[in-house]
Amino acid sequence: MNSRNKTLIIGGLIGSALGILAAWLYVRTAREDEAKPSEAVPPGKMVKLGLSIMEVLRQVTALGEGEKEGQKRGRLRKR
Protein backbone atom coordinates (compact mmCIF):
# COMPACT_ATOMS: atom_id res chain seq x y z
CA MET A 1 0.00 0.00 0.00
CA ASN A 2 1.46 3.36 -1.00
CA SER A 3 1.60 6.48 1.16
CA ARG A 4 -1.31 8.13 -0.68
CA ASN A 5 -3.68 5.30 0.19
CA LYS A 6 -2.46 5.20 3.79
CA THR A 7 -3.03 8.94 4.10
CA LEU A 8 -6.55 8.66 2.69
CA ILE A 9 -7.46 5.78 5.02
CA ILE A 10 -6.03 7.48 8.11
CA GLY A 11 -7.70 10.78 7.19
CA GLY A 12 -11.02 9.02 6.66
CA LEU A 13 -10.80 7.27 10.03
CA ILE A 14 -9.89 10.49 11.82
CA GLY A 15 -12.69 12.38 10.05
CA SER A 16 -15.20 9.68 10.95
CA ALA A 17 -14.10 9.68 14.59
CA LEU A 18 -14.36 13.48 14.78
CA GLY A 19 -17.80 13.40 13.16
CA ILE A 20 -19.06 10.81 15.65
CA LEU A 21 -17.60 12.83 18.54
CA ALA A 22 -19.28 16.02 17.28
CA ALA A 23 -22.64 14.27 16.93
CA TRP A 24 -22.33 12.75 20.41
CA LEU A 25 -21.53 16.16 21.93
CA TYR A 26 -24.46 17.75 20.10
CA VAL A 27 -26.91 15.06 21.28
CA ARG A 28 -25.58 15.19 24.83
CA THR A 29 -26.01 18.96 24.97
CA ALA A 30 -29.51 18.72 23.47
CA ARG A 31 -30.53 16.16 26.12
CA GLU A 32 -29.26 18.40 28.93
CA ASP A 33 -31.47 21.21 27.62
CA GLU A 34 -34.62 19.07 27.29
CA ALA A 35 -36.56 21.48 29.52
CA LYS A 36 -36.56 23.92 26.61
CA PRO A 37 -38.56 23.06 23.51
CA SER A 38 -36.23 21.94 20.74
CA GLU A 39 -35.70 24.51 18.03
CA ALA A 40 -34.08 24.34 14.64
CA VAL A 41 -30.51 25.57 14.42
CA PRO A 42 -30.56 29.15 13.10
CA PRO A 43 -29.17 29.57 9.57
CA GLY A 44 -26.63 32.13 10.80
CA LYS A 45 -25.03 29.58 13.12
CA MET A 46 -24.92 27.01 10.33
CA VAL A 47 -23.18 29.51 8.02
CA LYS A 48 -20.59 30.26 10.74
CA LEU A 49 -20.02 26.55 11.25
CA GLY A 50 -19.61 25.96 7.52
CA LEU A 51 -17.10 28.80 7.20
CA SER A 52 -15.14 27.47 10.17
CA ILE A 53 -14.97 24.02 8.60
CA MET A 54 -13.80 25.52 5.30
CA GLU A 55 -11.05 27.43 7.16
CA VAL A 56 -9.83 24.24 8.84
CA LEU A 57 -9.75 22.48 5.45
CA ARG A 58 -7.81 25.40 3.98
CA GLN A 59 -5.25 25.10 6.77
CA VAL A 60 -4.92 21.36 6.23
CA THR A 61 -4.34 22.00 2.52
CA ALA A 62 -1.66 24.56 3.39
CA LEU A 63 0.16 21.89 5.42
CA GLY A 64 0.57 19.81 2.28
CA GLU A 65 1.90 22.68 0.15
CA GLY A 66 5.23 23.05 1.91
CA GLU A 67 7.17 26.29 2.09
CA LYS A 68 8.30 27.90 -1.12
CA GLU A 69 11.43 29.98 -1.41
CA GLY A 70 10.92 33.38 0.16
CA GLN A 71 7.47 32.58 1.55
CA LYS A 72 6.46 31.74 5.07
CA ARG A 73 3.40 29.64 5.79
CA GLY A 74 0.48 31.60 7.18
CA ARG A 75 1.48 34.94 5.67
CA LEU A 76 -0.27 36.72 2.86
CA ARG A 77 1.44 36.35 -0.49
CA LYS A 78 2.67 39.42 -2.30
CA ARG A 79 1.42 39.81 -5.82
PDB file of N, CA, C and O in Angstrom:
ATOM      1  N   MET A   1       0.852  -1.168   0.000  1.00  0.00           N
ATOM      2  CA  MET A   1       0.000   0.000   0.000  1.00  0.00           C
ATOM      3  C   MET A   1       0.908   1.246   0.000  1.00  0.00           C
ATOM      4  O   MET A   1       1.838   1.355   0.799  1.00  0.00           O
ATOM      5  N   ASN A   2       0.612   2.171  -0.911  1.00  0.00           N
ATOM      6  CA  ASN A   2       1.459   3.356  -1.000  1.00  0.00           C
ATOM      7  C   ASN A   2       1.034   4.412   0.020  1.00  0.00           C
ATOM      8  O   ASN A   2       0.000   4.284   0.676  1.00  0.00           O
ATOM      9  N   SER A   3       1.854   5.456   0.139  1.00  0.00           N
ATOM     10  CA  SER A   3       1.605   6.477   1.163  1.00  0.00           C
ATOM     11  C   SER A   3       0.315   7.257   0.901  1.00  0.00           C
ATOM     12  O   SER A   3      -0.325   7.719   1.846  1.00  0.00           O
ATOM     13  N   ARG A   4      -0.073   7.411  -0.367  1.00  0.00           N
ATOM     14  CA  ARG A   4      -1.314   8.130  -0.683  1.00  0.00           C
ATOM     15  C   ARG A   4      -2.519   7.399  -0.117  1.00  0.00           C
ATOM     16  O   ARG A   4      -3.391   8.012   0.499  1.00  0.00           O
ATOM     17  N   ASN A   5      -2.568   6.091  -0.325  1.00  0.00           N
ATOM     18  CA  ASN A   5      -3.682   5.298   0.187  1.00  0.00           C
ATOM     19  C   ASN A   5      -3.709   5.281   1.712  1.00  0.00           C
ATOM     20  O   ASN A   5      -4.777   5.361   2.318  1.00  0.00           O
ATOM     21  N   LYS A   6      -2.524   5.176   2.337  1.00  0.00           N
ATOM     22  CA  LYS A   6      -2.459   5.198   3.795  1.00  0.00           C
ATOM     23  C   LYS A   6      -2.973   6.527   4.335  1.00  0.00           C
ATOM     24  O   LYS A   6      -3.706   6.566   5.323  1.00  0.00           O
ATOM     25  N   THR A   7      -2.580   7.617   3.674  1.00  0.00           N
ATOM     26  CA  THR A   7      -3.026   8.941   4.101  1.00  0.00           C
ATOM     27  C   THR A   7      -4.533   9.073   3.976  1.00  0.00           C
ATOM     28  O   THR A   7      -5.180   9.616   4.872  1.00  0.00           O
ATOM     29  N   LEU A   8      -5.106   8.585   2.877  1.00  0.00           N
ATOM     30  CA  LEU A   8      -6.551   8.657   2.695  1.00  0.00           C
ATOM     31  C   LEU A   8      -7.304   7.818   3.732  1.00  0.00           C
ATOM     32  O   LEU A   8      -8.333   8.252   4.250  1.00  0.00           O
ATOM     33  N   ILE A   9      -6.805   6.642   4.032  1.00  0.00           N
ATOM     34  CA  ILE A   9      -7.462   5.778   5.018  1.00  0.00           C
ATOM     35  C   ILE A   9      -7.378   6.399   6.411  1.00  0.00           C
ATOM     36  O   ILE A   9      -8.377   6.450   7.128  1.00  0.00           O
ATOM     37  N   ILE A  10      -6.195   6.868   6.794  1.00  0.00           N
ATOM     38  CA  ILE A  10      -6.025   7.476   8.112  1.00  0.00           C
ATOM     39  C   ILE A  10      -6.871   8.748   8.223  1.00  0.00           C
ATOM     40  O   ILE A  10      -7.508   8.978   9.251  1.00  0.00           O
ATOM     41  N   GLY A  11      -6.880   9.566   7.184  1.00  0.00           N
ATOM     42  CA  GLY A  11      -7.697  10.775   7.193  1.00  0.00           C
ATOM     43  C   GLY A  11      -9.176  10.469   7.295  1.00  0.00           C
ATOM     44  O   GLY A  11      -9.911  11.164   7.997  1.00  0.00           O
ATOM     45  N   GLY A  12      -9.622   9.425   6.595  1.00  0.00           N
ATOM     46  CA  GLY A  12     -11.019   9.017   6.664  1.00  0.00           C
ATOM     47  C   GLY A  12     -11.409   8.530   8.047  1.00  0.00           C
ATOM     48  O   GLY A  12     -12.492   8.845   8.540  1.00  0.00           O
ATOM     49  N   LEU A  13     -10.523   7.760   8.675  1.00  0.00           N
ATOM     50  CA  LEU A  13     -10.799   7.267  10.025  1.00  0.00           C
ATOM     51  C   LEU A  13     -10.839   8.416  11.034  1.00  0.00           C
ATOM     52  O   LEU A  13     -11.709   8.453  11.904  1.00  0.00           O
ATOM     53  N   ILE A  14      -9.904   9.345  10.913  1.00  0.00           N
ATOM     54  CA  ILE A  14      -9.893  10.492  11.825  1.00  0.00           C
ATOM     55  C   ILE A  14     -11.130  11.356  11.609  1.00  0.00           C
ATOM     56  O   ILE A  14     -11.749  11.803  12.574  1.00  0.00           O
ATOM     57  N   GLY A  15     -11.495  11.592  10.350  1.00  0.00           N
ATOM     58  CA  GLY A  15     -12.687  12.378  10.054  1.00  0.00           C
ATOM     59  C   GLY A  15     -13.954  11.727  10.580  1.00  0.00           C
ATOM     60  O   GLY A  15     -14.835  12.404  11.110  1.00  0.00           O
ATOM     61  N   SER A  16     -14.043  10.409  10.433  1.00  0.00           N
ATOM     62  CA  SER A  16     -15.202   9.682  10.953  1.00  0.00           C
ATOM     63  C   SER A  16     -15.274   9.779  12.468  1.00  0.00           C
ATOM     64  O   SER A  16     -16.345  10.007  13.032  1.00  0.00           O
ATOM     65  N   ALA A  17     -14.132   9.605  13.126  1.00  0.00           N
ATOM     66  CA  ALA A  17     -14.104   9.683  14.586  1.00  0.00           C
ATOM     67  C   ALA A  17     -14.501  11.074  15.061  1.00  0.00           C
ATOM     68  O   ALA A  17     -15.255  11.207  16.025  1.00  0.00           O
ATOM     69  N   LEU A  18     -14.003  12.110  14.395  1.00  0.00           N
ATOM     70  CA  LEU A  18     -14.361  13.477  14.779  1.00  0.00           C
ATOM     71  C   LEU A  18     -15.843  13.754  14.530  1.00  0.00           C
ATOM     72  O   LEU A  18     -16.484  14.444  15.323  1.00  0.00           O
ATOM     73  N   GLY A  19     -16.386  13.229  13.446  1.00  0.00           N
ATOM     74  CA  GLY A  19     -17.804  13.397  13.158  1.00  0.00           C
ATOM     75  C   GLY A  19     -18.678  12.729  14.207  1.00  0.00           C
ATOM     76  O   GLY A  19     -19.678  13.300  14.641  1.00  0.00           O
ATOM     77  N   ILE A  20     -18.307  11.525  14.614  1.00  0.00           N
ATOM     78  CA  ILE A  20     -19.060  10.813  15.651  1.00  0.00           C
ATOM     79  C   ILE A  20     -18.970  11.567  16.977  1.00  0.00           C
ATOM     80  O   ILE A  20     -19.965  11.695  17.690  1.00  0.00           O
ATOM     81  N   LEU A  21     -17.785  12.061  17.305  1.00  0.00           N
ATOM     82  CA  LEU A  21     -17.603  12.832  18.536  1.00  0.00           C
ATOM     83  C   LEU A  21     -18.461  14.100  18.517  1.00  0.00           C
ATOM     84  O   LEU A  21     -19.103  14.432  19.514  1.00  0.00           O
ATOM     85  N   ALA A  22     -18.472  14.801  17.390  1.00  0.00           N
ATOM     86  CA  ALA A  22     -19.279  16.022  17.276  1.00  0.00           C
ATOM     87  C   ALA A  22     -20.764  15.721  17.431  1.00  0.00           C
ATOM     88  O   ALA A  22     -21.480  16.459  18.108  1.00  0.00           O
ATOM     89  N   ALA A  23     -21.230  14.644  16.810  1.00  0.00           N
ATOM     90  CA  ALA A  23     -22.642  14.266  16.926  1.00  0.00           C
ATOM     91  C   ALA A  23     -22.988  13.882  18.359  1.00  0.00           C
ATOM     92  O   ALA A  23     -24.054  14.247  18.855  1.00  0.00           O
ATOM     93  N   TRP A  24     -22.102  13.152  19.029  1.00  0.00           N
ATOM     94  CA  TRP A  24     -22.332  12.751  20.412  1.00  0.00           C
ATOM     95  C   TRP A  24     -22.411  13.982  21.317  1.00  0.00           C
ATOM     96  O   TRP A  24     -23.291  14.064  22.174  1.00  0.00           O
ATOM     97  N   LEU A  25     -21.497  14.940  21.132  1.00  0.00           N
ATOM     98  CA  LEU A  25     -21.526  16.158  21.935  1.00  0.00           C
ATOM     99  C   LEU A  25     -22.800  16.954  21.689  1.00  0.00           C
ATOM    100  O   LEU A  25     -23.382  17.501  22.626  1.00  0.00           O
ATOM    101  N   TYR A  26     -23.235  17.023  20.439  1.00  0.00           N
ATOM    102  CA  TYR A  26     -24.464  17.748  20.096  1.00  0.00           C
ATOM    103  C   TYR A  26     -25.677  17.110  20.762  1.00  0.00           C
ATOM    104  O   TYR A  26     -26.508  17.807  21.343  1.00  0.00           O
ATOM    105  N   VAL A  27     -25.780  15.772  20.677  1.00  0.00           N
ATOM    106  CA  VAL A  27     -26.910  15.062  21.275  1.00  0.00           C
ATOM    107  C   VAL A  27     -26.881  15.184  22.795  1.00  0.00           C
ATOM    108  O   VAL A  27     -27.920  15.373  23.427  1.00  0.00           O
ATOM    109  N   ARG A  28     -25.695  15.076  23.377  1.00  0.00           N
ATOM    110  CA  ARG A  28     -25.575  15.192  24.833  1.00  0.00           C
ATOM    111  C   ARG A  28     -26.029  16.569  25.309  1.00  0.00           C
ATOM    112  O   ARG A  28     -26.748  16.679  26.302  1.00  0.00           O
ATOM    113  N   THR A  29     -25.613  17.607  24.610  1.00  0.00           N
ATOM    114  CA  THR A  29     -26.010  18.961  24.971  1.00  0.00           C
ATOM    115  C   THR A  29     -27.508  19.154  24.786  1.00  0.00           C
ATOM    116  O   THR A  29     -28.152  19.807  25.607  1.00  0.00           O
ATOM    117  N   ALA A  30     -28.067  18.597  23.725  1.00  0.00           N
ATOM    118  CA  ALA A  30     -29.506  18.720  23.474  1.00  0.00           C
ATOM    119  C   ALA A  30     -30.307  18.013  24.566  1.00  0.00           C
ATOM    120  O   ALA A  30     -31.367  18.499  24.958  1.00  0.00           O
ATOM    121  N   ARG A  31     -29.827  16.891  25.055  1.00  0.00           N
ATOM    122  CA  ARG A  31     -30.527  16.164  26.122  1.00  0.00           C
ATOM    123  C   ARG A  31     -30.494  16.943  27.426  1.00  0.00           C
ATOM    124  O   ARG A  31     -31.470  16.934  28.177  1.00  0.00           O
ATOM    125  N   GLU A  32     -29.379  17.619  27.707  1.00  0.00           N
ATOM    126  CA  GLU A  32     -29.262  18.402  28.930  1.00  0.00           C
ATOM    127  C   GLU A  32     -30.234  19.576  28.926  1.00  0.00           C
ATOM    128  O   GLU A  32     -30.670  20.026  29.986  1.00  0.00           O
ATOM    129  N   ASP A  33     -30.573  20.071  27.746  1.00  0.00           N
ATOM    130  CA  ASP A  33     -31.467  21.211  27.619  1.00  0.00           C
ATOM    131  C   ASP A  33     -32.884  20.779  27.247  1.00  0.00           C
ATOM    132  O   ASP A  33     -33.600  21.531  26.585  1.00  0.00           O
ATOM    133  N   GLU A  34     -33.304  19.578  27.661  1.00  0.00           N
ATOM    134  CA  GLU A  34     -34.624  19.067  27.290  1.00  0.00           C
ATOM    135  C   GLU A  34     -35.763  19.884  27.872  1.00  0.00           C
ATOM    136  O   GLU A  34     -36.887  19.814  27.374  1.00  0.00           O
ATOM    137  N   ALA A  35     -35.496  20.662  28.921  1.00  0.00           N
ATOM    138  CA  ALA A  35     -36.558  21.476  29.516  1.00  0.00           C
ATOM    139  C   ALA A  35     -37.061  22.511  28.516  1.00  0.00           C
ATOM    140  O   ALA A  35     -38.233  22.888  28.539  1.00  0.00           O
ATOM    141  N   LYS A  36     -36.177  22.964  27.647  1.00  0.00           N
ATOM    142  CA  LYS A  36     -36.562  23.919  26.605  1.00  0.00           C
ATOM    143  C   LYS A  36     -37.127  23.156  25.412  1.00  0.00           C
ATOM    144  O   LYS A  36     -36.672  22.050  25.116  1.00  0.00           O
ATOM    145  N   PRO A  37     -38.097  23.723  24.734  1.00  0.00           N
ATOM    146  CA  PRO A  37     -38.557  23.062  23.508  1.00  0.00           C
ATOM    147  C   PRO A  37     -37.447  23.091  22.459  1.00  0.00           C
ATOM    148  O   PRO A  37     -36.748  24.093  22.311  1.00  0.00           O
ATOM    149  N   SER A  38     -37.292  21.993  21.739  1.00  0.00           N
ATOM    150  CA  SER A  38     -36.225  21.944  20.739  1.00  0.00           C
ATOM    151  C   SER A  38     -36.564  22.865  19.563  1.00  0.00           C
ATOM    152  O   SER A  38     -37.698  22.921  19.086  1.00  0.00           O
ATOM    153  N   GLU A  39     -35.553  23.564  19.132  1.00  0.00           N
ATOM    154  CA  GLU A  39     -35.704  24.509  18.027  1.00  0.00           C
ATOM    155  C   GLU A  39     -34.715  24.133  16.927  1.00  0.00           C
ATOM    156  O   GLU A  39     -33.711  23.465  17.175  1.00  0.00           O
ATOM    157  N   ALA A  40     -35.010  24.563  15.745  1.00  0.00           N
ATOM    158  CA  ALA A  40     -34.082  24.341  14.637  1.00  0.00           C
ATOM    159  C   ALA A  40     -32.855  25.227  14.837  1.00  0.00           C
ATOM    160  O   ALA A  40     -32.941  26.295  15.443  1.00  0.00           O
ATOM    161  N   VAL A  41     -31.730  24.779  14.328  1.00  0.00           N
ATOM    162  CA  VAL A  41     -30.508  25.573  14.420  1.00  0.00           C
ATOM    163  C   VAL A  41     -30.653  26.759  13.470  1.00  0.00           C
ATOM    164  O   VAL A  41     -30.983  26.578  12.298  1.00  0.00           O
ATOM    165  N   PRO A  42     -30.409  27.968  13.968  1.00  0.00           N
ATOM    166  CA  PRO A  42     -30.564  29.145  13.104  1.00  0.00           C
ATOM    167  C   PRO A  42     -29.601  29.110  11.915  1.00  0.00           C
ATOM    168  O   PRO A  42     -28.470  28.644  12.052  1.00  0.00           O
ATOM    169  N   PRO A  43     -30.037  29.593  10.759  1.00  0.00           N
ATOM    170  CA  PRO A  43     -29.172  29.572   9.570  1.00  0.00           C
ATOM    171  C   PRO A  43     -27.855  30.312   9.776  1.00  0.00           C
ATOM    172  O   PRO A  43     -26.830  29.906   9.228  1.00  0.00           O
ATOM    173  N   GLY A  44     -27.865  31.383  10.550  1.00  0.00           N
ATOM    174  CA  GLY A  44     -26.630  32.133  10.799  1.00  0.00           C
ATOM    175  C   GLY A  44     -25.566  31.286  11.475  1.00  0.00           C
ATOM    176  O   GLY A  44     -24.385  31.376  11.138  1.00  0.00           O
ATOM    177  N   LYS A  45     -25.985  30.462  12.430  1.00  0.00           N
ATOM    178  CA  LYS A  45     -25.028  29.583  13.117  1.00  0.00           C
ATOM    179  C   LYS A  45     -24.495  28.516  12.169  1.00  0.00           C
ATOM    180  O   LYS A  45     -23.323  28.147  12.232  1.00  0.00           O
ATOM    181  N   MET A  46     -25.364  28.023  11.291  1.00  0.00           N
ATOM    182  CA  MET A  46     -24.922  27.012  10.329  1.00  0.00           C
ATOM    183  C   MET A  46     -23.915  27.596   9.342  1.00  0.00           C
ATOM    184  O   MET A  46     -22.959  26.922   8.959  1.00  0.00           O
ATOM    185  N   VAL A  47     -24.126  28.843   8.931  1.00  0.00           N
ATOM    186  CA  VAL A  47     -23.182  29.507   8.023  1.00  0.00           C
ATOM    187  C   VAL A  47     -21.833  29.675   8.720  1.00  0.00           C
ATOM    188  O   VAL A  47     -20.791  29.412   8.120  1.00  0.00           O
ATOM    189  N   LYS A  48     -21.843  30.114   9.989  1.00  0.00           N
ATOM    190  CA  LYS A  48     -20.591  30.264  10.739  1.00  0.00           C
ATOM    191  C   LYS A  48     -19.864  28.933  10.859  1.00  0.00           C
ATOM    192  O   LYS A  48     -18.645  28.868  10.703  1.00  0.00           O
ATOM    193  N   LEU A  49     -20.617  27.870  11.139  1.00  0.00           N
ATOM    194  CA  LEU A  49     -20.020  26.546  11.253  1.00  0.00           C
ATOM    195  C   LEU A  49     -19.406  26.110   9.925  1.00  0.00           C
ATOM    196  O   LEU A  49     -18.292  25.588   9.897  1.00  0.00           O
ATOM    197  N   GLY A  50     -20.124  26.321   8.834  1.00  0.00           N
ATOM    198  CA  GLY A  50     -19.609  25.961   7.515  1.00  0.00           C
ATOM    199  C   GLY A  50     -18.339  26.715   7.165  1.00  0.00           C
ATOM    200  O   GLY A  50     -17.400  26.135   6.620  1.00  0.00           O
ATOM    201  N   LEU A  51     -18.305  28.004   7.475  1.00  0.00           N
ATOM    202  CA  LEU A  51     -17.099  28.797   7.203  1.00  0.00           C
ATOM    203  C   LEU A  51     -15.928  28.338   8.063  1.00  0.00           C
ATOM    204  O   LEU A  51     -14.787  28.316   7.601  1.00  0.00           O
ATOM    205  N   SER A  52     -16.202  27.976   9.299  1.00  0.00           N
ATOM    206  CA  SER A  52     -15.144  27.475  10.172  1.00  0.00           C
ATOM    207  C   SER A  52     -14.569  26.171   9.638  1.00  0.00           C
ATOM    208  O   SER A  52     -13.355  25.969   9.656  1.00  0.00           O
ATOM    209  N   ILE A  53     -15.434  25.292   9.166  1.00  0.00           N
ATOM    210  CA  ILE A  53     -14.972  24.020   8.600  1.00  0.00           C
ATOM    211  C   ILE A  53     -14.136  24.267   7.350  1.00  0.00           C
ATOM    212  O   ILE A  53     -13.109  23.619   7.146  1.00  0.00           O
ATOM    213  N   MET A  54     -14.576  25.206   6.513  1.00  0.00           N
ATOM    214  CA  MET A  54     -13.800  25.520   5.304  1.00  0.00           C
ATOM    215  C   MET A  54     -12.431  26.086   5.667  1.00  0.00           C
ATOM    216  O   MET A  54     -11.452  25.797   4.980  1.00  0.00           O
ATOM    217  N   GLU A  55     -12.338  26.881   6.725  1.00  0.00           N
ATOM    218  CA  GLU A  55     -11.052  27.432   7.157  1.00  0.00           C
ATOM    219  C   GLU A  55     -10.121  26.325   7.644  1.00  0.00           C
ATOM    220  O   GLU A  55      -8.926  26.343   7.348  1.00  0.00           O
ATOM    221  N   VAL A  56     -10.658  25.369   8.383  1.00  0.00           N
ATOM    222  CA  VAL A  56      -9.829  24.244   8.837  1.00  0.00           C
ATOM    223  C   VAL A  56      -9.324  23.446   7.638  1.00  0.00           C
ATOM    224  O   VAL A  56      -8.159  23.050   7.607  1.00  0.00           O
ATOM    225  N   LEU A  57     -10.186  23.206   6.654  1.00  0.00           N
ATOM    226  CA  LEU A  57      -9.755  22.478   5.453  1.00  0.00           C
ATOM    227  C   LEU A  57      -8.696  23.250   4.680  1.00  0.00           C
ATOM    228  O   LEU A  57      -7.773  22.652   4.127  1.00  0.00           O
ATOM    229  N   ARG A  58      -8.822  24.580   4.637  1.00  0.00           N
ATOM    230  CA  ARG A  58      -7.809  25.399   3.975  1.00  0.00           C
ATOM    231  C   ARG A  58      -6.461  25.267   4.686  1.00  0.00           C
ATOM    232  O   ARG A  58      -5.419  25.192   4.036  1.00  0.00           O
ATOM    233  N   GLN A  59      -6.482  25.240   6.007  1.00  0.00           N
ATOM    234  CA  GLN A  59      -5.247  25.103   6.772  1.00  0.00           C
ATOM    235  C   GLN A  59      -4.620  23.730   6.578  1.00  0.00           C
ATOM    236  O   GLN A  59      -3.397  23.611   6.512  1.00  0.00           O
ATOM    237  N   VAL A  60      -5.450  22.691   6.485  1.00  0.00           N
ATOM    238  CA  VAL A  60      -4.920  21.356   6.231  1.00  0.00           C
ATOM    239  C   VAL A  60      -4.276  21.310   4.852  1.00  0.00           C
ATOM    240  O   VAL A  60      -3.217  20.706   4.681  1.00  0.00           O
ATOM    241  N   THR A  61      -4.909  21.944   3.869  1.00  0.00           N
ATOM    242  CA  THR A  61      -4.341  22.000   2.522  1.00  0.00           C
ATOM    243  C   THR A  61      -3.009  22.727   2.529  1.00  0.00           C
ATOM    244  O   THR A  61      -2.079  22.325   1.829  1.00  0.00           O
ATOM    245  N   ALA A  62      -2.904  23.794   3.314  1.00  0.00           N
ATOM    246  CA  ALA A  62      -1.661  24.559   3.395  1.00  0.00           C
ATOM    247  C   ALA A  62      -0.533  23.718   3.987  1.00  0.00           C
ATOM    248  O   ALA A  62       0.633  23.924   3.652  1.00  0.00           O
ATOM    249  N   LEU A  63      -0.872  22.774   4.863  1.00  0.00           N
ATOM    250  CA  LEU A  63       0.161  21.893   5.423  1.00  0.00           C
ATOM    251  C   LEU A  63       0.820  21.062   4.327  1.00  0.00           C
ATOM    252  O   LEU A  63       2.022  20.802   4.378  1.00  0.00           O
ATOM    253  N   GLY A  64       0.042  20.651   3.350  1.00  0.00           N
ATOM    254  CA  GLY A  64       0.570  19.810   2.283  1.00  0.00           C
ATOM    255  C   GLY A  64       1.348  20.569   1.226  1.00  0.00           C
ATOM    256  O   GLY A  64       2.075  19.956   0.445  1.00  0.00           O
ATOM    257  N   GLU A  65       1.214  21.891   1.178  1.00  0.00           N
ATOM    258  CA  GLU A  65       1.901  22.677   0.149  1.00  0.00           C
ATOM    259  C   GLU A  65       3.396  22.769   0.384  1.00  0.00           C
ATOM    260  O   GLU A  65       4.165  22.766  -0.577  1.00  0.00           O
ATOM    261  N   GLY A  66       3.825  22.850   1.618  1.00  0.00           N
ATOM    262  CA  GLY A  66       5.229  23.053   1.906  1.00  0.00           C
ATOM    263  C   GLY A  66       5.592  24.514   1.700  1.00  0.00           C
ATOM    264  O   GLY A  66       4.836  25.274   1.093  1.00  0.00           O
ATOM    265  N   GLU A  67       6.753  24.900   2.210  1.00  0.00           N
ATOM    266  CA  GLU A  67       7.165  26.290   2.086  1.00  0.00           C
ATOM    267  C   GLU A  67       7.931  26.486   0.786  1.00  0.00           C
ATOM    268  O   GLU A  67       8.785  25.680   0.416  1.00  0.00           O
ATOM    269  N   LYS A  68       7.605  27.573   0.106  1.00  0.00           N
ATOM    270  CA  LYS A  68       8.301  27.904  -1.120  1.00  0.00           C
ATOM    271  C   LYS A  68       9.374  28.931  -0.779  1.00  0.00           C
ATOM    272  O   LYS A  68       9.318  29.583   0.264  1.00  0.00           O
ATOM    273  N   GLU A  69      10.324  29.060  -1.646  1.00  0.00           N
ATOM    274  CA  GLU A  69      11.428  29.975  -1.415  1.00  0.00           C
ATOM    275  C   GLU A  69      10.919  31.400  -1.216  1.00  0.00           C
ATOM    276  O   GLU A  69      10.200  31.936  -2.060  1.00  0.00           O
ATOM    277  N   GLY A  70      11.296  32.002  -0.099  1.00  0.00           N
ATOM    278  CA  GLY A  70      10.917  33.381   0.165  1.00  0.00           C
ATOM    279  C   GLY A  70       9.529  33.556   0.748  1.00  0.00           C
ATOM    280  O   GLY A  70       9.100  34.686   0.981  1.00  0.00           O
ATOM    281  N   GLN A  71       8.818  32.470   0.989  1.00  0.00           N
ATOM    282  CA  GLN A  71       7.466  32.577   1.546  1.00  0.00           C
ATOM    283  C   GLN A  71       7.396  31.825   2.860  1.00  0.00           C
ATOM    284  O   GLN A  71       7.966  30.744   3.003  1.00  0.00           O
ATOM    285  N   LYS A  72       6.707  32.394   3.794  1.00  0.00           N
ATOM    286  CA  LYS A  72       6.457  31.743   5.070  1.00  0.00           C
ATOM    287  C   LYS A  72       5.007  31.297   5.107  1.00  0.00           C
ATOM    288  O   LYS A  72       4.124  32.004   4.620  1.00  0.00           O
ATOM    289  N   ARG A  73       4.761  30.148   5.672  1.00  0.00           N
ATOM    290  CA  ARG A  73       3.404  29.639   5.786  1.00  0.00           C
ATOM    291  C   ARG A  73       2.600  30.539   6.711  1.00  0.00           C
ATOM    292  O   ARG A  73       3.104  30.981   7.744  1.00  0.00           O
ATOM    293  N   GLY A  74       1.344  30.816   6.344  1.00  0.00           N
ATOM    294  CA  GLY A  74       0.475  31.600   7.181  1.00  0.00           C
ATOM    295  C   GLY A  74       0.524  33.107   6.895  1.00  0.00           C
ATOM    296  O   GLY A  74      -0.239  33.872   7.485  1.00  0.00           O
ATOM    297  N   ARG A  75       1.399  33.527   6.012  1.00  0.00           N
ATOM    298  CA  ARG A  75       1.480  34.937   5.673  1.00  0.00           C
ATOM    299  C   ARG A  75       0.830  35.172   4.330  1.00  0.00           C
ATOM    300  O   ARG A  75       0.787  34.278   3.485  1.00  0.00           O
ATOM    301  N   LEU A  76       0.329  36.366   4.136  1.00  0.00           N
ATOM    302  CA  LEU A  76      -0.267  36.725   2.860  1.00  0.00           C
ATOM    303  C   LEU A  76       0.816  36.791   1.788  1.00  0.00           C
ATOM    304  O   LEU A  76       1.927  37.260   2.036  1.00  0.00           O
ATOM    305  N   ARG A  77       0.482  36.322   0.617  1.00  0.00           N
ATOM    306  CA  ARG A  77       1.438  36.347  -0.493  1.00  0.00           C
ATOM    307  C   ARG A  77       1.418  37.701  -1.169  1.00  0.00           C
ATOM    308  O   ARG A  77       0.362  38.306  -1.355  1.00  0.00           O
ATOM    309  N   LYS A  78       2.594  38.165  -1.532  1.00  0.00           N
ATOM    310  CA  LYS A  78       2.675  39.420  -2.302  1.00  0.00           C
ATOM    311  C   LYS A  78       2.433  39.122  -3.759  1.00  0.00           C
ATOM    312  O   LYS A  78       2.901  38.117  -4.293  1.00  0.00           O
ATOM    313  N   ARG A  79       1.698  40.006  -4.395  1.00  0.00           N
ATOM    314  CA  ARG A  79       1.416  39.807  -5.819  1.00  0.00           C
ATOM    315  C   ARG A  79       2.213  40.739  -6.657  1.00  0.00           C
ATOM    316  O   ARG A  79       2.105  40.713  -7.883  1.00  0.00           O
TER     317      ARG A  79
END
